[in-house]
């Protein structure tokens, strides 16, 4: 959807950017430390509500309808980060307004009171050297580095440094995945080529942002499933410290670290609290799922990282942010207690709330849900030194496309986003990614519906109240007393004394077949009487097994697969359709009708 944007040519040309950078360094060399002014910038302040995301959510709610739509409206006013993921984003692109417009909106929202403006710095040369879905526009070359400094960082700093924005508290996430890649992926040629530019670029960003005076920079520190192993954790602490201490302002330019950016690693594993617990043949951390990594969740990792960074010389005032936008893992698949199994892997698999096929499965994971709402100084986690739970990745924005999509953003298909792909890096498991995904950063309605339905804590149970403008008493479409289609006494299709007609029909289609396996899709259509819940059943050829299945709860008995709705996709009016997909190993069945009841 095209939006009106307040754009500004600003500092875009290289020569102009260099001039601004030079003058800023002279004028602001003795800039006050933002971190000294306020230890935790989130304390005592509201946060910016992004109108672009708010609009996307409200439109999604209209599409979803019903109680799911109500839950979407209830979170529409949560604060999310504004991503500056390419040079053009500074002025604005079709999907979002530019930086100046957002800052003007933030000043208006603040109304003279403290307000945090959350943003993401994300455009390093050779960006995301170990992935393809989020590759950037700048090459890992000297020319790319010069453009990063002059056309990107300097242009952002020129806007942030304007007097009208000096009362805002600007929280900046610095370059997701960049430095972590230098810890674990240096055997990969693109990461070797990008390494010097990552270090130089992060240092330049920290220095220039610090000179603004009211910017609080949080360096991205990946997540527990990436860096939690002791060797990786130790290497990360050293890499982070070396980069910070090699910058002009050192630790004065750093407010802390942020973990789980755009990831779905749980905040806590409530039933797996002791990595050394002996179950059957070994310790819990030695199970196939954890692979001897003792940090099971983000509370583990932030506490571990804090201690390691202070040991490396970081000041004790540093704080941690955790992105909880998509790590809730609620819904019907969430366990409610620890397993009683004495088999180690069964115990872990039945106890963990993280339902991914592998902890390295990062792209649009099936089953994920929205996590804790943005919260300032969350209690109960003293060892983690948390500044806030935040939503860095706006829920509903794709991680990457599930197939190749031509684009001018430098993004390519990463097979980790392909649900049909069995990845060696995942131990041969399927990715568990959702199908039909758009490019990274683009709105993904199916994913958003899943995230809201699987939210934990549930949005309809203790979540924030909806904005007064969304009061259901003002909207007759939400008032069951005003809508006769919701009144069972007015709708003969709901009268058990009448013939309900056909409940539902379902058909199976093989959408991709690669010989050793296939991807299937089952489309469920409401019958003449509609349905408030459905169950399908189909038979696989002998020797064929399900790899992953999304958008339905399922069980397997022999060759028979039984798949039922997940609640949010259960109600279908006559002729209305929904679908679920799956991947399987073995021979594909014949397409055609399947049982639906």
Secondary structure, DSSP 8 states (H G I E B T S, - for coil): ----------S-SHHHHHHHHHHHHHHTTT---HHHH-SSTTTT-EE---HHHHHHHHHHHHHH-HHHHHHHHHTTTS---EEE-SHHHHHEETTEE-HHHHHHHHHHHHTTS-EEEEEEE---TT-STT-STT--SS-SSHHHHHHIIIIIIHHHHHHHTSGGGTTSEEEEEE-TTHHHHHHH-TTSHHHHHHHHHHHHHHHHHHHHHHHHSSEEEEEE---HHHH-SHHHHHHHHHHHHHHHHTSSSGGGG--EEEESTT----S--TT---TT-EETTEEGGGSTTTTT----SHHHHHHHHHHHHHHTT--TT-EEEEE-TT----STTS-SS----SSHHHHHHHH-S--SSSTT--SSBTT----S--EES-TT-GGGTEEEEE--S-TTB-SS-SS----SSS----GGG-TT-B-GGGTT-B--B-SS--STTSB-HHHHHHHHHT-SS-TTTT-----GGG-GGG-GGG-TTT-GGG-TTT-GGG-TTS-----EEEEEEEEEE-SSEEEEEEEEEE-TT-BS--EEEEE--TT-EEEEEESSEEEEETTEEEEE--STT--B-TT-EEEEEEEEES-----EEEEE-
